[in-house]
Amino acid sequence: MSAFHPAFADLPGEIPIFPLSGALLLPEGRLPLNIFEPRYLAMVEDSLGGGRMFGMVQGDPGLPRTALGSQLYRIGCLGRVSSFAETDDGRLLITLTGVIRFRIAEELEMHRGYRRVRADYAPYERDLALDRPAPQLDRAELLGALRPYFRARGIEANWEAVEQTSDAMLVTTLCMVCPFDVREKQALLEAASVEERARMLVALMQMDSHGTVPEGRPS
């Protein structure tokens, strides 16, 4: 678990957002990002000077683009910049650690080229709880779906590290790194519990391993 534990009352009401379809951030997950566009360099620089937090949100591929860019899913995840480095060519290599999910209450005026929203965290206050019980998962089922999925995808894994990872972190990490499509990643983000997210993860891996196209997913 991250050492950074903000109080619910201290969460920022207005946040910058990084709209990036296909990139999933979950609470306590760690997302590496390579920042190079000027507007997002400005966003990260502003975030580093004021709480080090911004939100990750996916664009909805089912909706037409607007003057602001992609129309967004309403649920995203607030992250905190937990590490960063600047390259010789001016890029920022950062790690964003997930803090809490949020619902977009309102999109605000752009600032320095990047988008901003008013965030409603109330539905996801439990994301911050330190007393959450360990999730009740069928780890054998999860690993039983993971091995053929990785084989089918040609993904190499450090199985010793996988075995040593806690249930909750294993589910979080797999949801973030597996190459699911945008809609599937959004469904994983919006899952009500780790147990529900794990069941969805297993189903997606099993369908992919067997070449099944889930309903609503283009073939």
N, C-alpha and C positions, 0 to 999 in steps of 0.2 A: 504494500500500500504506500502511496506517496506520502512524504513527510509534510506536505503542504495541506493543511486542513482549514480552509476559510470558514468563518461562521456564516450561516445563511444570510444574516442581516448585513454582512459586509460584501456580498456579491455585487458587482457593478450592474446598475440598471440599464445603462446604454453601453453597447459593446461594438467594436469593429467585428466584421465577419469576413472569413475567407471562403467564398463559394467555390467548392472543388468537388465535382461529381466523381465518384469512385474512390474517394478518400474518406474512410470512416474513423472517427474518433469516439471512443467510449470512455466513461469515467474510469480513471486509474490506468487506462491504456496509454501507450507512448507512441506518438506518430512523428517520424522524421520528415522534415519538409525542406526542400531546396527553394529558397525564395530569391527570385531574380527580377520579376516585373517591378518597375518603379513604384507603382501604386501599392504593391504589397510589401516592398522594402519600406515604404513610408509607414504602412500599417504596423509592421513589426517594430520599427524604430519608435513609433508613438506608444506602442504597447510596452516596450522595454522601459519607457519613461513614466509609465503610469499603471502599475499593477501587474504588468507582464501577461495580460490575459486578452484573448480574443476567441471568437466562436468559429467553429467549422460547421458549414451547412452545405448540403448537396443541392445542386440544381435539379429540378424535376424535368426529366426528358419528355414527359407527356404533355408539357405546356409550351406554348410558343415563347420565344425570347422577347424581351421588352427593351426599351431604351436604356434601362439599368443593367441589362444582361439577362442571364437565366432567371426564370421564375423559380423561387426557392421552395423546397419542402419547409413545412412550418416548424419542424423539430430539428434542433442541432445540438451540439455539445460545446460547452465552454472549455477552453484549454488554457494552461499556463505554460509559458516558455520556461522550460526547466533546464535547457542548455542551448548555447548558441556559439557559433564561430563565424568569422568573416573570411571569405576567400580572397585571393589576390585580385580576382576579377570583379569584386564587389558584391558577390552573392552572399546571402546569409544561410548557413546550415543550422537549422534549429531542431530541437525536439520539443513537441507540444504534449504535455501530460494532461489527460482528461480530468476535469473537475466535476462537472454536473451538466446534465442535459437541460435544455430550455425550449420553450415555445416562443416563436417570434410573435410578439404582441403588435408590433408596428415597425415598418421600415422607415428610417430617418434619412435626412439629407446626407449625401455623400460628403466625405471629408478627405481632402488631398487625394481624391480619385478612388478611394475604397468605400465600400458600403458599410452601413451601420444600422443596428436595430435596437429596439427596446426589447429586453428579454424578460420573459416570465418564467421563473424557476419553480414556482409553487408546486406544480404537479410532480416535480422530481426531487423534492427536498430530501427524500431518503437516500439519494445518491451520495449525500455528504455524511450519512450516519456512520459512526465508528463501531456501533454495537450490532451491525447486521450479522445474523447467524450465517454460518458457512452454508453455501447452497447444497441442496440434496440432489446430486447428479448421479447418473449411471455412467461412471467413468469408463467402464469396459465397453459400453455401447458407443461412447464418444470416440475412443481410440479405435474401436472396430470399424467406424465409419471413416476415420481420419486416414488410416493406412492405405486403403484402396483409392481414396480420393487423391492423396499425394502421388501414388503410383500413376494414376490416370493422368494427372497433371504434370508429371515429370518433376515434382518438387522434392528436393532432398531435405531431410530433417535430421536434427540431432535428437535421437529418440531418448537418450539418457537425460537430456535437458527437459524434454517433454514430460518424462515420467516424474521429474522433480518439481515441476510447476504445479502450483495449487490449482484446484478445480476452477475457481472463479477467474484467476488470471489466465488459465489456459483457454477458457471460453472467450474471454475478452481478446486475447492475442490472436486466436484463430479467426474470429469474426473480422478483425481489422486487416489481417494479412492475406486471407484467402481471396482469390480473384472473382468474387461474386459480382453480379451486375448492380447497377445503381439502386434499382427498386428493392433488390434483396438486401443490400446493405442498409437501406433505410428501414426496412422491416426489422432487421436485427437491432438497429439503434432504438427503435420504438418499443421493443419487447418489454413487457411489464416487469419481468424478473430475470435473474440469471438462469433460473431453471427453464423458463419459457424460451429464452435466447438459445440455450443449449439444445433444446428439442428442435428448434428451427434450424440451428446449425447442422445438427445430425441429418435432418431431412434434406437440406440443401446439398450436403456432401454426398449422401446416398443417391439422390437423383442425378447429380452430375457424374458420379462414378459409373452409373448404369446408362448414361446417355439419355436420361429422361428430361424433357423440357417442361418445367413447372408452368402451371396456368398463368398467363399474363406475361410470360417471358418470351421475347422473340426468338425464333429458331434461326 
